Amino acid sequence: MRSIRSHALAAAVAISLGLSACSSDLASLASVAGATTTTAVEAPDTSSSGRVVSGLPDFTALVDRYGPAVVNVTVTEKVENVSNGPQISPDDPFYEFFRRFGQPMPRGGVPQPARGEGSGFIVSPDGYILTNAHVVKGASEVTVKMTDRREYTAKVVGADERTDVAVIKIDGKNLPTVRVGDPSKLKPGEWVIAIGSPFGFENSVTAGIVSATSRSMGGNNYAPFIQTDVAVNPGNSGGPLFNLQGEVVGINSQIYSRTGGYMGLSFAVPIDVAANVRDQLVSTGKVTRSRIGVSIQDVDAQLADSFGLDRPRGALVGMVEEDGPGAKAGIKPGDVIMKVGGKEIETSAQVPVLVSNTKPGEKLDIEVWRDGSTKRLTARTEEIPQEGAQLASRAGSADAASASKLGLAVRPLAPEEKRAADTVGTLVVEDVTGPAAQAGVQPGDIILGVNGTSVKSLQDLQAAAKKGGKVVALLIERENAQIFVPVRVG
């Protein structure tokens, strides 16, 4: 799975342009769903033939009305020196290798800002814009260009990496905006279109259908992705996904690709998830989520039979944290969660989304299947700890000083993250600086041990770092592989 922000094109792209028959202008968006050709014809009678689909939609009125609210986002990234000497230029063929894999830059060359491009769309007349978190990550400068070629310098209001949603702001008045729809009404087979800047080609329009809804993408349990076959490529990141009513139903975020380009699988963050993130970032500057302290999995046909369910549905509880909200509510391993907050649960991916959107401390009604019957329970949710808790949490203490010399910021893995990663580790790296960055430690690495000693907590890591000498050997897990990384701190 690759993120879909692109850097500026390094080579010319040959373009073949074809002419197609022009269709007549549509008076309103209401005609998008029905008018499909230049000649008005009576809809065919499908009662005898059994045909349920006829004609193709015309998207021109939709693009004319809401296209001006879609913007191009150009980002200048911060340049960080990871070695004592000068770094190679971004134009060097090996620049991307060294940047992506965290290797120290060789000497020879002057560091220059790296540039990237993505898309976004305006959601308020005064200039609030939604885009992807990975589009603006590490940005020192963000420029927004509109369809009429006006340019603005944007401020990053906030970003949420767990959902890959970011909010940026430009100074403007009476700006064109999109209309927000309801992604829960989307059905597989429904027409949708994307507008964005693939490979820097601004205001490009592509169309396709919804392939599936509520897709779980590995460790991301907070955005039930919309899968489409709309052609989405690097540079489309952050752009809107429209339905035929001209409503934004998602933010194009990821593609599945083995080549770096479009292969028929595109994924968008539902707009209701993004809107919740936007509201929190604008009002408080951060995103707060809740948890109940259980690990869950999907129920397949065999499990459904063994638990006496009529069909595979719900979320099977595998583990319940001791003294956690779930345990206090009476949830037990082997329970199958059937409803959360009154909403039916078909797959386990729905549960983290519903729970996380509940305010911390609020009561949440949960219905479980246990011993052949349903039981209604009530859990009081608790807040998920903020990401990026600094390792040196006790400034001035000996433990903090010896731990901070590694240049790490870590946090405990949430139960659902631990289950998704299928790991025995309990600490995940949030940020790296100094010695750890130079050694190649990356955010997302799971720390398993230090100098041959297993670590399970922040205190374990602090103690092991304190005992270490000039070189500390970190055992980390990355992409299902365990490797030792020597960190020179002396």
N, C-alpha and C positions, 0 to 999 in steps of 0.2 A: 504494500500500500504506500503510495507516494503522496505527499502534499503537492498542491498544484500551483504554487507561486513560481513564476519564472524569473530568471535574470535576463538582461537585455540580450537580444539575439546576437550571436557572434558570426553568423554567416547569412548570406542572402537566401531567401526562400522563394523558390519558383512557384508562381501562382497561375493556375489555368482558370480563366473566367469563361463561364458559359451563360448564354442568354436563355431566359425562360419566358413563357407567355405571361403577359401582364394581366392581372385581374383588376376588376373595377374597385374603386374606393368604397369603403364601408362607412355608413353613416354613424354607427355606434358600435361599442364593444359587444352589445347584445347579438350582433350579427356574426361575430366570430365563430360561435359554436355552430351556426347553421349554414351561412353562405360559404361556398367552397369553389365556385367557378365563375367565369365571366358572364355566363348566361344563366338567368334565373329559370330554373326548371322545377317542376313539381316533384316532391319527394316520392321515390318509387314505393310501390306497395310491396312490403316484405312479408305479408301474412302468409302467402302461399309458398314462397321460395325458402322461407326460414332465414333469410339474410338479416342480420342485425346491425351491420355497419355499412354506411354508404358515404362516399365523398371524402374529401380531405379538408381540414380547416385552413382558413386564411388568417395569418397572424399580423397582417399589416396594420390594422387599426390598433391592436394592442401595443405594437412597437412604437407607433406614432404617439400614442397617448402617454405611455409610461417609460419609453426609452430615454427621454431626457433626464429622468431621475437616476439613471445608472451612470456611475462615474468610473473613471480610470484612476487607480491608486498607484503612485510611484513612490518607492521607498529608498532612502539612502541609509544604509546600515552603519552602525557604529563599528569602527575599526579597533580591534583589541590586539595588542602585542602579546603573543604567547611565547616569545623568546627574547633574548637580550639584544639580538641583532636586527637589522632591517628585514622586512618581509617581502615576499614576491608580489608582483602586481596581479590584480584580479584578471588581467588579460593573459597571464601565463597559462598554458594548457594544464598545468598541474595545480593551479590555485584551488579549484573546486575540490580536488582530492584532499589537499591539506586542510581546507576549511571544514569539510564534512566529517572527516575522521579524526579531527582534533590533534593532528600531528604538528609539532613545532615547525614554523615556517623557516625555510633555509635563508641564508644570507644572500643579499644581492637584489636590490630593488627597493622602491619606496612604497610603503603602504598607502593605498588609496581607498576611498569609500567604495563599497560594493553597492550596486543598485539592483532593485527588483521591482516587479510589477504585479499588480493584482487588480481586483475589481471591488466595487462596493455599490451601495444604493442609499439614497437620501430618504430618511423616514420622518423628518420634521422640517417645516418651512424655514426654521432658523438654523439648519445646517447639521443636525445629527445624522451620522452615516453609519450603517452596519457593514462590516467586512469580516474577514477571518483573522483570528489571533495570529496565525502563522504568517500572514501577510505583513503585519506591522511589528513582528517580534524583532527586538534589537534595533529598532529604527531610531536614527538621530534626526531625520527629517522626513516628513510625509507630505507629498504634493497630490492634490486632487484636481483632475481635469474633467470638465463637463463636456457634453456633446457639442455645445456651442463654442468650445475651445477656451472658455474662461478657466483660469487656474487659481487655486487657493492653496495656502499653506495650512495643513490640518494639525490639530492637537490630538494626541491619543488620550482619550478619556479613561480607558481601561480595557483590559483584555482578560479573557477567561480561557485558559488552555484546555481545560477539561471538556469544554464544548466547542472549542476552536472559534469562539465568537469575540469580536472586538468592536468597540465604539470609538469613532473618531469624530471630531467637530471642526467645522469651518465657519467663518464669520459670514453670514449671508442672511437675506430676508426674502420672503416670498419665493423660496426655491421650490422647484418641482419635486413632488414626493410620490412614492409608490403607495399602493393600497394593500393592506395585509389581509390574508385569507386564513382559512381554517384547515391546516394540514391533516387533521383527523378525518376529514371527509374525502381525502384522496383515495383512489382505488387503482389497483394494477390495471394497466391498459389505457389509462387516462392520458390525454395529450398534455404536455408541458413544454415550455421553452426556456432557454437560458440566454441571458445577454451579458457579455463581458468582454475581456481584452485578451483572448488567447494569443500567446506569443507576441503580445504587444499590439495586435490588430484590434484597435478600439472599436467598441460598439458592434461587435459581431453577434449575430443571432443564430442560434441552433435550436433544433426541435427534436422531440422524441416522445416516448411514453414513460409512465411510471412502471418500473419493473417490479418493485416490491416496496413495502413500507415496514417501519419498525425494525430495521436491520441493526443488529448489534455488531460493532466493529472492535472486537477484542477488548482492550483495556478501557475503552470509552464506554461507560455505562450510563452516561448522562444525556446522550443525544441519540434517540432511536432514528437512525438515518433513513432518509428516503432514497431508494435506489432507482436510478433511471438509466435509459440508454441514450440520453441527450449527449451529443458530442461536447465534451468538456476537456480542455487542455491546459497546460501551464499558462497562467495568466487569468484564467476564469475564476480563480479563488476569490471568494467574497462576493461574487455576483449573485443576482437574484434568480430564483426558479419560479416562473409564473405558471398559473393554471389558465384555462381558456377564458375565465372571467376577468383576467387582467390582475389577479391578486397574487401577491408574493406568498408562496407556501414554503419556501426553503432558501437556504444560503448554500450555494455550491462550494463544497469543501475539499473533497478527496476523489481520486480516481484509483482504480485497480489497474496496474500496468506493469508489464515486464520490460517495456521499452522506454518509458518516460512519457509516452503519448497516449492518446485515447484508444481504449480497447473494448469499448462497449459497456463498461461498468463505471457509473458515476454516482456519487453519494452527496446528499445535501442535508444540512442540519435543519430540522423543522423550524418554521418561523416562530411558533409559539415558545419553543425552548429559547430561541435567540431573543425574543421580546422580553422574556423574564430576566435573562442575563442583562440586557440593555437597561431595563428599569433599575436593576440593582446597582449597576456600574454608574449610572447617571446620578442616582440619589445618594449612594453611600461610598462609591469608589471601589467596592469589592463585592464578591458573590458569596452568599452564605447558603450552605446546604445542610440537610439533615440526614441522619442515619438511624437505624434501629439495631445495628450490631448483629447481623446474621449473614451467613453465606448461603447462596442459593444456586440451583441448577435447573435446566429444563427437564420436563417430564416427557420421556419417550413412551412408545407403545407398551414396552415391557414393564416400565415403572408404573404406568397407569393401571395395568392389569394387577400388579402386585399390591397396589394401594387401593384397589377397588373402585377406581374412577371409570366413568363411562367412556372417556376418551382422553388422549394426551392433552393436558392443559394445566395451567398453574405453574408455580415455582416451588420446587422441592427444597426444603431447608436442610442443609448439611451440617452446619455448625452454628451454635448460638453463643455469643460472648457472655462470659460469666459477669453478672451484675450489669449487663448492658440493657438498653431499653427493651429489646426483644425478650430477654430472659425475664425481666420484671413484668412484662405483659403476659407471660405464660407460654410463649412460643417454644416449641421443643424440636430437636432434630427428628426428622421424619415427617414433620407437618408439611402439608402442601398448601401454600398461600394461594387462595382462590380469588380474593378481592382485597384491594387496598383503597381505602377512602371511598368505598362503594363502587369502584370500577373493577370490572371483570379482568382477570389476569389470564392471558393466553400463553405468554412466554415469559421466562424469567427476566428478560431484558426490560420489561415494563416496570418491574418493582423498584429498581434504583431511581428511575426517573420520577415516579410518583412520590416516593419517600423523600428524595432530595429536594423536591419543590415545596415540601411542607416546612413551615417556619420552625426553627429549633424551639423545643419546649411545648409545641402544640400536641394535642391528642390526635391519634390517627387510628381509625377503625380498621381492623384487619380480620378477615375471615379465613380460617384454615380448615383443611380437611384432615381429620384425625380419627382413626379407628372406625372408618365407615360412616362418619357423620360430620357435619360442619359445626365449628365452634367460632363464636364471635369474641374477639379480644380487642383490647385497646392499649396501644403503646404510646408513650410520651417520647417524642423524638429528641435527639440531641445533636448539637452542631458538629459537623465534620471539621477536624482541626485544619486551620489554614495551612496552605502549602508553604514550603520554604522556611520552616522554623530553623533558625540559625543553630548550628552545632555548638558554637561557643555561647551557651545560654546563660552562663554565670560569669559575667564580665569580671575580670580581676582574679578569679580563682585559679588554682594551679591546674585543675582538670580542664577548665575552659581554655586556658592558654595553650596547653599541650595538644588539645584537640583542634583548635582553630589553626594551628600551624599546617594542617593538611590542606586547608582551603576548601572545606566541604560545607554544604548546607543540606541537611537530611530531614526526613520525616518518617514516621511509621507508615507502613503499608496498611491501607484499609482492608478489611476482610474480603470485600469483593474484588479488590485489586490483587490481593494475594492469591485468591482462587483463580482469577483470570490468568495470572502469570504462571500458575502452577509451580510455585517456588517455596523453598523452606526458609528463605530470607524474610526479614521483617523491616529492614530499613532501605529506603529508596533515596537516591541522590536527587536533590532539587536544583542545586546550583553548584558550580565549581569555579574556583579562582586559584591563582598562585600555583603552588606545587602540584596540586591535583589536576589542574587544567593542563599544565605542561606535561604531565605524565599521560594524559589522554583519557582521564576519567570523564564521563559524560553524564548529563542529567538523564535520569531514567535508569541508570545502573543500579542494581540491587547489591548491597554490601552483605557478603556472607561471613567474612572473617578478616582478621588483621594479624599478620605474622604467624599464621597457623592456628590462631585462636578464634573460635566461633564467636560472633557478636550477635546479640538478639535485641539489644536496646541501646539507647543513646549513652547510658552509663557504661555499658560494655565497650562501646567504641571510644569513649573518652579515656577509659582506663588503659585500653590497648594502645592508643595513640601516645599516652603519657609514657608507657614503657618502651616505646619504639626508639630506635637509634636514629642515625642520619638518613637511613632508608627504611621506609615502612612498606611492607608488602600487603596490598589490599587484594583480597579474593572477591571478585565481583561476578555477578551474573548479568549477561547481556545477550538478548535474543537467543535464549535457551542454551547458551554456552557459558561455561565457567572459566575465567581467566584470572591470572595474577597480574596486577599492575604495580610495579615498584614506584613509590612516590618518594623523591629525594627532598628531605626537609632540612637537612643540615648544611 
